[in-house]
Amino acid sequence: MDIEFERILGILSRFASGDASDEDKKVFGIWLKTADTGDYKKALDYYQSLLNEVVVTEPYSLDSLAEIEKRIDQYEEGRSTRLKRLRLPVLKAAAAVILIALITLLYKSFNPSEGRRPDHVADITPGGNKAVLRLSDGSVIALDSAGKGILAHQGSTSILKSGGGQVTYDPRSSGTHQPSGVMYNVLSTPRGGQYRLLLPDGTKVWLNAASLIRFPAAFTGKERKVSISGEVYFEVARNRKMPFLVEAGGVLVRVLGTHFNIKAYPDEEIIQTSLTEGLVKLQSNAASVELKPGYKALIPVKGREFSVTPADLKVDLAWKDGVFRFDNADMKDVLRDISRWYDVEIIMDERVSSHAFVGEIDRHSNLSEVLLILEAGGEVKFDIQGKKLIVKPA
């Protein structure tokens, strides 16, 4: 047996026992860059045989990934762009299984010609800043193809498009005339789209894929009321004399000035509201509840009974920050989010729908890169067929 390969097996033994040094991790990362398929498979088989003697029962949480990320940092020099942008996801795994996934991911990243990409005809690019704005007269503006600057006037409010995927309603601009009544506009994102909106009162709004918001071009009267579908994040401008109201699927959220996220997709059975700052009151026909920062309300579409639980805001707001982040999420929920962002239809074998997933993935990655990461745990495999994503057990 090659002396260098014997050294690698010794390093894997120390990985299994938890005694690997920083030097071990560095040597192992360098070896991965040049390992051929045969040696890689032998090393993986050897490591798995060591694990058969170890009993581990505790699944890894998101916080536990910090140690794995430290290991990846050992391989900074020479890593592929894909590995720099993607963090390691884990399928409900103990530490030993995490290392297997790490070995697999790093090997495929350093040796892309050897790594199996998900079967596909053509790759699918990620979503981007795409949205449609419907004005009060029914006219439609495709924002992703519209030029920057003033797009239209709604009464005394000017509508402007700026860079970075944002449309602004500016009541201070020189609109042409005062409206005779409330002028409602609708901003909607398609599957594979996202957009930002600055409302006339200064409230900031982020729309996730397949979402919409209906709002007046100017707020008048005693309240500011909008309605939404899909997933929307708000940073509400404070105005004690004019409360801000959000209607979502029969649930009314009342605020004065606060930051919160609402997820109310028509194809999901639960409406979720997560609060990051301030105070909100949620009301439905069946119940009402006040929500404090760091908590989320779960409202079943059928029944309307509220439940309040601590929120993992890093998970709930990850989409706004450009990542997917999951903490023991069912595979069906993971793929539902991926389906909306990449605009693909999911055809899933029910045997994999409840597989749990932990991890973080860059939303700017192509679909094939995301699937490669999801496959690293060894429990699922994917096949891209046009705009359909076939999901099967590995």
WOJO-V967670 format. One record per pair of residues at least 4 apart in sequence whose ideal C-beta (glycine too) atoms are under 6 Angstrom apart, sorted by the first residue. I is the first residue (numbers start at 1). J is the second residue. D is the distance in Angstrom with one decimal. If there is no record, write none. Layout:
BEGIN
I/J/D
I/J/D
END
This chain:
BEGIN
1/5/5.9
1/6/5.5
5/39/6.0
8/31/5.5
8/43/5.9
9/46/5.6
11/24/4.5
11/28/5.2
12/47/4.6
14/19/4.5
14/20/4.4
14/24/5.7
15/20/4.7
15/99/5.7
16/50/4.2
20/24/4.2
25/71/5.5
25/74/4.5
26/74/5.3
29/74/5.5
29/75/3.6
31/35/5.7
32/106/5.0
32/107/5.4
32/110/5.0
33/110/4.4
35/39/4.9
35/40/4.7
37/114/5.4
40/107/5.3
51/96/4.5
56/94/3.5
56/96/5.8
59/92/4.9
60/64/4.2
60/90/5.4
60/93/5.9
60/98/5.8
60/358/6.0
62/327/4.9
62/358/5.9
65/69/5.9
68/88/5.3
68/98/5.9
75/79/5.5
79/83/4.6
79/84/5.7
80/109/4.7
82/109/6.0
82/369/5.4
83/109/4.2
85/362/4.6
86/361/5.8
86/362/5.6
86/373/5.6
87/360/4.5
89/359/2.6
89/373/5.2
90/98/5.3
90/358/4.7
90/359/5.6
91/355/5.9
91/357/5.6
91/377/3.2
91/379/5.2
92/356/3.8
93/97/3.5
93/98/5.1
101/376/4.3
101/377/5.3
104/376/5.1
105/376/4.7
107/111/5.8
108/115/2.8
117/368/5.5
118/368/5.8
118/371/4.3
118/382/4.2
119/383/4.5
120/384/3.4
123/366/5.0
123/368/4.8
124/342/5.2
124/367/4.0
125/366/5.7
126/363/5.9
126/364/5.5
127/192/3.8
127/193/5.7
127/209/5.6
127/341/4.7
129/165/2.9
129/195/6.0
130/144/4.4
130/190/5.9
130/193/3.5
131/143/4.6
131/187/5.9
131/189/4.8
131/193/5.8
131/195/3.7
132/140/5.9
132/142/5.8
132/188/5.4
133/141/4.5
133/143/5.8
133/187/5.3
134/140/5.3
134/186/4.4
135/139/4.9
135/185/5.7
136/183/3.9
136/184/5.7
141/146/5.6
141/151/5.6
146/151/5.9
146/161/5.6
148/161/5.4
150/158/5.5
150/160/5.4
151/159/4.7
151/161/5.5
152/159/4.9
153/158/5.5
153/175/4.8
153/176/5.3
154/183/4.8
154/217/3.5
155/175/5.6
155/179/3.4
155/183/5.6
155/217/6.0
156/175/3.6
156/178/5.7
157/169/5.3
157/171/4.8
157/175/5.6
157/200/5.6
157/217/4.6
157/218/5.2
158/170/4.9
158/173/3.4
158/175/5.8
159/169/5.9
160/168/4.7
161/167/5.4
162/166/5.1
165/195/5.4
165/196/5.8
166/196/4.1
167/197/5.7
168/198/4.2
169/199/5.8
169/200/4.3
171/200/4.5
171/218/5.6
179/183/5.2
182/216/5.0
183/217/4.4
184/214/5.9
184/216/5.7
185/217/5.6
186/212/6.0
186/214/4.9
187/197/5.5
187/213/5.4
188/212/3.7
189/193/3.7
189/194/5.8
189/195/5.4
189/207/4.9
189/209/5.8
189/211/5.3
191/209/5.6
191/210/4.9
191/340/5.3
191/343/4.0
192/343/3.8
193/209/5.6
194/208/6.0
195/207/5.0
196/206/5.5
197/205/4.2
199/203/4.3
200/218/5.3
201/219/5.3
201/224/5.9
201/237/5.0
202/237/3.8
203/236/5.0
203/237/4.7
204/235/4.2
205/234/5.8
206/233/4.2
206/320/5.1
207/211/4.4
207/232/5.5
208/231/3.8
208/319/5.2
209/340/4.2
209/341/5.2
210/230/5.3
210/340/5.0
211/230/2.6
211/231/5.4
211/232/5.8
212/229/5.2
213/226/5.7
213/228/4.8
213/232/6.0
214/227/4.8
215/226/4.2
219/224/4.4
223/242/5.9
223/243/5.3
223/245/5.7
224/242/5.5
224/244/4.7
225/245/4.2
226/246/5.7
227/247/4.2
228/232/4.7
228/248/5.1
230/265/5.6
231/263/4.5
232/262/5.5
233/261/4.7
233/320/5.1
234/260/5.8
235/259/4.9
236/244/4.7
236/255/5.4
236/257/5.2
236/258/5.4
238/257/2.9
240/256/5.6
243/254/5.7
243/256/5.9
244/255/4.9
245/254/5.5
246/253/4.3
247/252/5.5
248/262/5.2
248/264/4.0
249/264/4.6
249/271/5.3
250/284/5.9
251/271/5.5
251/282/5.9
251/284/5.0
251/299/5.5
252/283/4.6
253/280/5.4
253/282/5.5
254/281/4.6
255/280/4.7
258/277/5.5
258/278/2.5
258/280/5.8
259/276/4.4
259/277/4.2
260/275/4.7
260/280/5.8
261/274/4.6
261/316/5.6
261/317/5.8
262/273/5.2
263/272/4.4
264/271/4.5
269/301/5.4
270/298/5.4
270/300/5.9
271/299/4.4
272/296/5.8
272/298/5.9
273/297/4.7
274/296/4.1
274/311/4.4
274/316/4.2
275/280/5.8
275/291/4.7
275/293/5.3
276/313/5.8
277/293/5.6
280/291/5.0
281/290/5.1
282/289/5.4
282/297/5.4
283/288/4.4
284/304/4.4
286/304/3.6
287/305/5.9
287/306/4.9
289/306/4.7
291/295/5.5
291/297/5.4
294/311/5.9
295/308/5.5
295/310/6.0
295/311/5.6
296/309/6.0
296/311/3.8
297/306/5.5
297/308/5.4
298/307/4.8
299/306/5.5
311/316/5.7
312/327/5.9
313/317/5.5
314/325/6.0
315/325/4.9
315/327/5.4
318/323/4.8
318/325/3.5
322/363/5.2
323/360/5.4
323/362/5.8
323/363/5.7
324/361/4.6
324/363/6.0
325/360/4.6
326/334/5.7
326/357/5.1
327/358/5.8
328/356/4.6
328/358/5.7
329/333/4.8
329/334/5.3
329/357/5.4
330/354/5.4
331/352/5.5
331/353/5.8
331/355/4.4
331/357/6.0
332/353/4.2
334/357/5.1
335/339/5.9
335/346/4.9
338/342/5.9
339/344/5.6
339/346/4.8
342/367/4.9
344/387/5.3
344/389/4.7
345/388/4.9
346/389/5.4
347/388/5.8
347/390/5.1
348/353/5.8
348/391/4.3
349/392/4.9
351/393/5.3
352/380/5.0
352/391/5.9
352/393/5.5
355/379/5.4
361/370/5.6
361/373/5.8
365/369/4.1
365/370/5.4
371/382/4.4
375/381/5.9
378/394/5.5
379/394/5.4
380/394/5.7
381/392/5.6
381/394/4.9
382/391/5.9
383/390/4.1
384/389/5.9
END
